[in-house]
Amino acid sequence: MQTRTALVMSRNHDLNRYGITHIEEGILFAIQAIGNKATPSEISRWLLRKPHSIFDVLRRMERKGLIINVKDLDRKNLVRVGMTEKGWQIYSQVKQREAIQHPGDDEWNRTVSL
């Protein structure tokens, strides 16, 4: 088994408690970082993925109730992506868990200097 595959499987196992995959986690983090201007194309650029692969995941996330697609009022052919309340809850839980598992740089430096 390749290292990348093992890491992805491990991460997906960790995220299984929240009902999401590593790609869905990345999309939630990208939406939060981009803000209310998030589009499927912008998300795919953030995640270094081809747009068609992101569209399928976005559809699945919308069915799960994690995100919502809204047509842009100014540009009719543009879709904006936002998180639902459920998406924000999962994002917050994952982010909080990551902060607990991975100490900040200051804590790491103090530990190393001991």
N, C-alpha and C positions, 0 to 999 in steps of 0.2 A: 504494500500500500504506500502511496506517495505521501509525503509530509503534508502537502496542501489538503489532500483528501481527508487525512486524519484530523487536521485542524478544523476543517469545515464540519465534519461529522461530530466532533466534540462540541463545537459551538452550537450546532443545531440541537444537540442533546440538551445543552444548557438552556437554550431558548424555548425548548419544547414546553416547559412549565408555563410560558406566556402564550403559547399557541402560535408562535411565529417562527420563521426561518431566519438565517443570517442575512439573506437578501432583503427580506421584509424589514429587518432591523435597520439595515443600511438605508433603506428608503425612508423610514421614519426619522432617522437622524438627519438625512439630507433635507427632508421637508422642513424640519425644525430649523436647520441652519439657513436654508434659502429664504424661508418665511412665506409671506402671502403671495409671492411671485413665482412659486414653484410650478413648473410645468413638467410633463413627462420627459421632454427633451433635456431640460436642465438637470433633472434628477439623473438621467442616464449619463450625462457628462460628469456629474459629481462622482458617480459610482464606476466610471470608466467601463460602461456597458453599452451595447448596441441598443438603440431606442426600442426596437421590436421586442427585445427580451424583457425590457422594463414594462412595456404595455401589458403583457400577459400577467405579470406579478401585480401590477396596479389593479387590474380587473379582479384578481383573486382577493386582494386586500379590500377592495370596495365591497365585495360580497361578504367578507368577514366583518365589515363594519368598522374598519380601522381608518379608512380615508374616505374622502368625498371628492368627486370631480365636479367642478363648476365651470360653466362656459364663461369666458371673459366677456364682459359687457362692451369693451372697446373694440376688441378684435374677435369677431364671431367664430373664426376658425381655430381659436386658441382655447385650450382647456387648462385651468388652474387646479392644482391638487392641494388639498388641505387635510389635516388630521381631524378625525371625529373625537368626541370625548373619550371613547374607548381607546382610540389610537394614542391620545395624550397620556392616558393612564398607563398603558403598556410601555410607552416611551419613558415615562417617569420611573416606573419600576425597574426597567432594564438599566437606565442611567444610574439610579441609586445603587443598584446591585454592583454595577461596574465600579462606582466610586468606593464601595466598601472592599471589593476584591483587589483593586489596584490603587495602592496609596499614591498620593501626590508626590511630586518631585521632592518637596521639602522633607517629607517623611522618609522617602527612599534615601536621600542624602544623609539624613541623621542616622538611619539604620546602617548604611555602609560605613560611616565614619566611626561607629562603635567598634 
